[in-house]
Amino acid sequence: MASVDECRQALRDLAARLDANADKVRERIDLDRTLACRITDLDTAFHGRLAGGRLVDLTDGDDPKAKIALSTTGDDLLALVRGELDVTRAVASRRVSIKANPFDLMKLRKLL
């Protein structure tokens, strides 16, 4: 089972990867939204903001008002970030839940 520290590091790794590709992504995706990532099996959460193709202001704790909310287990979060779990299949199988408006979901899909 993944730990809170491993989940935090996975999100930092994702942020670094998005940062490295931000110039390419920014031209295709106009998305500036708050984001909450809830880790269900660890009863913890992280939040930040997607802006300009980057994941910024990442910190511990939930944001109940986040425009995009992702809920999953720690192991599935690690698998998603490592590329071992396809986000579309994970959502279809209910291993991952993403709550956002439909237009944001389409933009988010391009980002991931």
N, C-alpha and C positions, 0 to 999 in steps of 0.2 A: 504494500500500500504506500502511495506517495505521501510525503510529508508536506507540511505547510511551506517549509523552506524550499523544497523542490518545486512546488507550484509557483512560488514567488520567483524563483530563478528561471523557470520556464517562461513566465510572462516577461521577464527582463530579456531573455533570449529572443522572444518574439518581437519585442520592442526594438531590439538591436537589428534584427533582420528587416523589419519594416523601415527602420531608419536608413538602412543601406540602400533600399529600393525606393525611397520616398520621392526622388526627383522623377522617376518614371511613372509612379503611381499617381502623383499629384496632378499630372496632366490629364489622366483618365477619370479620376474619381474626386468629386467634390464632396467630401464628407467631414463634418465637424460635429461630433456627437460625444456625449458622455457615455462611458462604458462601465458596466459592473460585471465582474466575473465571480460567480458564486460556486464554491467548491462544496458540494452537498455532503460528501462523506466525512469531511474534516470540519464541517460547521464553521467555515471561514469564508471570507470574500476579499476581493481586491477591486479597486476602481481607478479609473483614469479617464483619458479623453483621446479619441481618435481625431486627429487634425492634420491635414496636409499629407495624408498617407503615413503618418507616424502615430505611435502609441505613446502619449506623453503624460506626465503628472501621475504616474503609476504609484499607488500607495495601498497600504493595508486598509481593510474595512469596506463595508458595503456602501453603495449609493442607491437608496431606494428610488430616487428620482431619475436614475440613469435612463437615457433614451434607448440604449441597447443593453440588454441583460443576457448574459450567457450563464447557464447552469450546467454543471457536469461534475463527475467525480475527479479526484486528483489524478488517478491513473489515466483517465481518458483525456484530461487536459494535457498531460505529458505526452501522450501518444499523438494528440492533435498537433502540438507544437513541433514534435520531432518528425512529423509527416508520416507517421505510421497508421494514422486513422484519418480517413477522408471525412471532411466536415459534412458533406451532403449525405453520405451514408450514415454518419453518426446522428444527424438530426432525424433522418428517416427511421432509424431504429430506436429513437428516443434515448440514446446515450447522451445526447447533448440537446439542450433546449435553448433556443435563441428567441428572445422577445424583442421585437422592433417593428417599426412600421414597414410595410411591404417595399417601399422605395429604398429605405435604408438597407433592408435585407439584400436587395439586388446589388447595391453598391458594395456592401460588405462581402458578398460572394466574390466579386472581382478582386477585392483586396486580399482575401485569403487564398 
